Amino acid sequence: MGEGRGDSGRAGGPRDRAGPLALAVALALAGCARMPPEDLSRDPAALLLEVESAQGRIASVRGTARVRVRSPKLDARVQEFLAAEKPDRLRLETLDFFGNPAAVMVAAGGRFAFLDARANVFYRGAASPENLARLVPVPIPVEELVTILCGSAPLVSAAPREVLVEGDLLALTLGEDDLGERLLVGEGARVVAARLARGAEAGAPPSYELGFARFIRRAGAPFPRAVTLEDRAAAARVELLWREDVEVGEGLDEGLFRLEPPRGARVVDLAPGEGIRGEPLLEPPRE
């Protein structure tokens, strides 16, 4: 019965002696890897200031991105040209199979313009969440959408309440769980995830969750190439992946945020509170 066991089968053999030590080292290394950065404050107010400082370094972005939109009404993958500048300037172009704009949306200074190039119809009105929902299925304020595109999490106006350790991240809570925000903060005070909760009163923007990943260094700050925006109540999700040559923190031409109706287009003026009717103007790519 004892034949063939060799040293590895004897109590106190090389494998037995190395096993516990290797396990202890592995656990120690794992423990180190799972600790949040020491330079991040554990004080809620101080950590919030660190997050605000990190997010404030990037005020603009422009480039092309792959976008997937999923909702009960569609599941589409498109190419988008996007330009955004804080606090509220935005341009979205949905590109067709040949790289030409099938739809262009611009928002700036509280005003909104939308060109449906396929139908040659030009809409204009207020930059309301309902109008933005024509291309973004989560109806959030334009200021929040611009902030998200700039790689930041919108921050609610609520007192910082607590900081908890979650693996290698710090969880910062602003306000209350059902009416506030929870941020997961990592190295460099970058936000890697956020859950924003709002009340259910009529007309309030929705609650949603954010995820940021594939960070690169731009404008002296971490910038996420991958962004997810999800409204679970509406079963809507947007996944965005910037191309590697995305331009961050550079001055943007004001002309990007102006849009006039082309000759021959039908112009529709939207009354306050009136959104653009119809399905979101996104189409799956052609084979």
Protein Blocks (a to p, Z undefined) as FASTA:
>chain_A
ZZonlmmlpghiaklmmmmmmmmmmmmmmmmmmpccfkbcfbfklmmmmmmmmmmmpmbd
cdddddddddfkbccddddddddddfkbccdddddfkopafbdcddeehiacdddfknop
acdddddfklmmmmmmbdcdfklmmmmmnopacddddddfbdcdehjaccddehjfklcc
dddddehhiafbdcddddfbehiacddddddehiaceehiacdfbdcdddfknopacddd
ddfkbcehiacdfklmgccddehiacddddehiacedjdddddddZZ
